[in-house]
């Protein structure tokens, strides 16, 4: 009764590829439109705040600690797994509170 189909390419992969392609096309289109308008109308470049760079480092650090935690979990190293999860949680809290701290100190 239960028939298992074998697909050369699974339909879910096709849908995922179409969604990622669509998002990428939108990003490229909006980037090109921004650059075109900026060049044609002489719009000044956007100043990126230092908080952006700090938050980027926090996200990269959290990603690295999550990958490390996954490896420690696979190796059944419970102590280091817990340490990696706690470090990830602390980095996440810093990421969450960094914007709030920046807004309160800048007086906006």
KOLMI-659244 format. One record per residue: residue in one letter; x, y, z of N, C-alpha, C in turn. Coordinates in steps of 0.2 Angstrom, whole numbers, plus 5000, padded with zeros to 4 digits. Each point is the difference from the previous one (the first is absolute). Layout:
BEGIN
resn, nc1, nc2, nc3, cac1, cac2, cac3, cc1, cc2, cc3
a, X, Y, Z, X, Y, Z, X, Y, Z
...
END
This chain:
BEGIN
resn, nc1, nc2, nc3, cac1, cac2, cac3, cc1, cc2, cc3
x, 5004, 4994, 5000, 4996, 5006, 5000, 5004, 5006, 5000
x, 5005, 5001, 5004, 5004, 5006, 5000, 5006, 4999, 4995
x, 4999, 5004, 4995, 5005, 5000, 4995, 5005, 5006, 5000
x, 5006, 4998, 5000, 5005, 5005, 5001, 5003, 5002, 4993
x, 5000, 5006, 4998, 5002, 5002, 4994, 5008, 5002, 5000
x, 5003, 4998, 4995, 5007, 5003, 5000, 5001, 5005, 4994
x, 5001, 5006, 5003, 5001, 5005, 4995, 5008, 5002, 4998
x, 5001, 5002, 4994, 5007, 5001, 4998, 5002, 5007, 5004
x, 4995, 5005, 5000, 5001, 5006, 5004, 4993, 5000, 5004
x, 5001, 5001, 5007, 4994, 5000, 5004, 4996, 5007, 4999
x, 4994, 5000, 5000, 4996, 5006, 4999, 5002, 5005, 5005
x, 5001, 4998, 5006, 5002, 5005, 5005, 5006, 5004, 4999
x, 5005, 4997, 4997, 5006, 5003, 4998, 4999, 5005, 4994
x, 4995, 4998, 4995, 4998, 5005, 4995, 4997, 5006, 5003
x, 4995, 4999, 5005, 4997, 5006, 5003, 5005, 5004, 5003
x, 5004, 4997, 5004, 5005, 5004, 5004, 5005, 5004, 4995
x, 5002, 4997, 4995, 5004, 5003, 4995, 4997, 5006, 4997
x, 4993, 4999, 4998, 4996, 5006, 4998, 5000, 5006, 5005
x, 4998, 4998, 5006, 5000, 5005, 5005, 5006, 5004, 5001
x, 5006, 4996, 5001, 5006, 5004, 5000, 5002, 5004, 4994
x, 4999, 4997, 4994, 5001, 5004, 4994, 4996, 5007, 5000
x, 4994, 4999, 5002, 4995, 5006, 5000, 5003, 5005, 5005
x, 5002, 4998, 5006, 5002, 5005, 5005, 5007, 5003, 4997
x, 5004, 4996, 4997, 5006, 5003, 4998, 4999, 5005, 4994
x, 4995, 4998, 4996, 4998, 5005, 4994, 4998, 5006, 5003
x, 4996, 5000, 5005, 4997, 5006, 5003, 5006, 5004, 5003
x, 5004, 4997, 5004, 5006, 5004, 5003, 5004, 5003, 4994
x, 5002, 4996, 4995, 5003, 5003, 4995, 4997, 5006, 4996
x, 4993, 4999, 4999, 4996, 5006, 4997, 5000, 5006, 5005
x, 4999, 4999, 5006, 5000, 5006, 5005, 5007, 5003, 5000
x, 5005, 4996, 5000, 5007, 5003, 5001, 5001, 5004, 4993
x, 4998, 4997, 4995, 5002, 5004, 4993, 4996, 5006, 5000
x, 4993, 5000, 5002, 4996, 5006, 5000, 5003, 5005, 5005
x, 5002, 4998, 5006, 5003, 5005, 5004, 5007, 5003, 4997
x, 5004, 4996, 4997, 5006, 5003, 4997, 4998, 5005, 4994
x, 4996, 4998, 4996, 4998, 5004, 4995, 4997, 5007, 5002
x, 4996, 5000, 5005, 4997, 5006, 5003, 5005, 5004, 5003
x, 5005, 4997, 5004, 5005, 5003, 5003, 5005, 5004, 4995
x, 5001, 4997, 4994, 5005, 5003, 4995, 4996, 5005, 4997
x, 4994, 4999, 4998, 4996, 5005, 4995, 4998, 5006, 5004
x, 4998, 4999, 5007, 4998, 5006, 5003, 5005, 5003, 5005
x, 5006, 4997, 5001, 5005, 5002, 5004, 4998, 5000, 5007
x, 4997, 4994, 5002, 4998, 4999, 5007, 5007, 4998, 5004
x, 5001, 5003, 5006, 5005, 4998, 5004, 5000, 4993, 5002
x, 5006, 4997, 5001, 5001, 4993, 5003, 4997, 5000, 5007
x, 4997, 4994, 5001, 4998, 4999, 5007, 5005, 4998, 5005
x, 5000, 5004, 5006, 5005, 4998, 5005, 4998, 4995, 5004
x, 5004, 4994, 5000, 4999, 4994, 5004, 5002, 5002, 5007
x, 4996, 4999, 5005, 5002, 5001, 5007, 5004, 4994, 5002
x, 5005, 5002, 5005, 5004, 4995, 5003, 4997, 4994, 5003
x, 4993, 5001, 5003, 4996, 4995, 5002, 4999, 4994, 4995
x, 5000, 5002, 4994, 4999, 4995, 4995, 5006, 4995, 5000
x, 5006, 5002, 5000, 5006, 4996, 5000, 5000, 4996, 5006
x, 4999, 5003, 5006, 5000, 4996, 5006, 4994, 4995, 5000
x, 4994, 5001, 4998, 4995, 4995, 5000, 5002, 4994, 4995
x, 5003, 5002, 4994, 5003, 4995, 4995, 5005, 4995, 5004
x, 5004, 5003, 5004, 5005, 4996, 5003, 4997, 4995, 5005
x, 4994, 5003, 5004, 4997, 4996, 5004, 4996, 4994, 4997
x, 4997, 5001, 4994, 4996, 4995, 4996, 5005, 4995, 4998
x, 5006, 5002, 4997, 5005, 4995, 4998, 5003, 4996, 5006
x, 5001, 5003, 5006, 5002, 4996, 5006, 4995, 4995, 5002
x, 4993, 5002, 5000, 4995, 4996, 5002, 5000, 4994, 4995
x, 5000, 5001, 4994, 5000, 4995, 4995, 5006, 4995, 5001
x, 5006, 5002, 5002, 5006, 4996, 5001, 4998, 4996, 5006
x, 4998, 5003, 5005, 4999, 4996, 5006, 4994, 4995, 5000
x, 4995, 5001, 4996, 4995, 4995, 4998, 5003, 4994, 4996
x, 5004, 5002, 4995, 5003, 4994, 4997, 5005, 4996, 5004
x, 5003, 5003, 5005, 5005, 4997, 5004, 4995, 4996, 5005
x, 4995, 5002, 5002, 4995, 4997, 5005, 4997, 4994, 4997
x, 4999, 5000, 4993, 4997, 4994, 4996, 5005, 4995, 5000
x, 5007, 5002, 4999, 5005, 4995, 4999, 5001, 4997, 5007
x, 5000, 5004, 5006, 5001, 4997, 5006, 4994, 4995, 5002
x, 4994, 5002, 4998, 4994, 4995, 5001, 5001, 4994, 4996
x, 5002, 5000, 4994, 5001, 4994, 4996, 5006, 4996, 5003
x, 5005, 5003, 5003, 5005, 4996, 5004, 4999, 4998, 5007
x, 4994, 5002, 5002, 4997, 4998, 5007, 5005, 5003, 5005
x, 5002, 5006, 4999, 5004, 5004, 5005, 4995, 5005, 5003
x, 4997, 4998, 5005, 4994, 5004, 5003, 5003, 5006, 5003
x, 5006, 5000, 5004, 5002, 5006, 5003, 5001, 5006, 4995
x, 5004, 4998, 4995, 5002, 5005, 4995, 4993, 5002, 4996
x, 4996, 4996, 4999, 4993, 5002, 4997, 4997, 5005, 5004
x, 4999, 4999, 5006, 4997, 5005, 5005, 5004, 5006, 5000
x, 5006, 5000, 5000, 5004, 5007, 4999, 4999, 5003, 4994
x, 5000, 4997, 4994, 4998, 5003, 4994, 4993, 5003, 5000
x, 4995, 4996, 5002, 4994, 5003, 5000, 4999, 5006, 5005
x, 5003, 5000, 5005, 5000, 5006, 5005, 5004, 5006, 4996
x, 5005, 4999, 4997, 5004, 5005, 4997, 4995, 5003, 4994
x, 4997, 4995, 4996, 4995, 5003, 4995, 4994, 5004, 5003
x, 4998, 4998, 5006, 4994, 5003, 5003, 5003, 5007, 5002
x, 5006, 5001, 5003, 5003, 5006, 5002, 5001, 5005, 4994
x, 5002, 4997, 4995, 5001, 5004, 4994, 4993, 5003, 4997
x, 4995, 4995, 5001, 4994, 5002, 4997, 4997, 5006, 5005
x, 5001, 5000, 5006, 4998, 5005, 5004, 5003, 5006, 4999
x, 5007, 5000, 4999, 5003, 5006, 4998, 4998, 5003, 4993
x, 4998, 4996, 4995, 4998, 5002, 4994, 4993, 5003, 5001
x, 4996, 4997, 5004, 4993, 5003, 5002, 5000, 5007, 5003
x, 5005, 5000, 5005, 5000, 5006, 5004, 5005, 5006, 4997
x, 5004, 4998, 4995, 5004, 5005, 4997, 4997, 5006, 4997
x, 4994, 4999, 4996, 4996, 5005, 4997, 4997, 5004, 5006
x, 4997, 4997, 5005, 4997, 5004, 5005, 5005, 5004, 5004
x, 5006, 4998, 5001, 5005, 5004, 5003, 5002, 5006, 4996
x, 5001, 4999, 4994, 5002, 5005, 4995, 4995, 5005, 5000
x, 4993, 4998, 5000, 4995, 5005, 4999, 5000, 5005, 5006
x, 5000, 4997, 5006, 5000, 5003, 5006, 5006, 5005, 5001
x, 5006, 4998, 4998, 5006, 5004, 5001, 5000, 5006, 4995
x, 4997, 4999, 4994, 5001, 5005, 4995, 4994, 5005, 5001
x, 4995, 4999, 5004, 4995, 5005, 5001, 4995, 5001, 4995
x, 4999, 4994, 4996, 4995, 5001, 4994, 4993, 4998, 5003
END
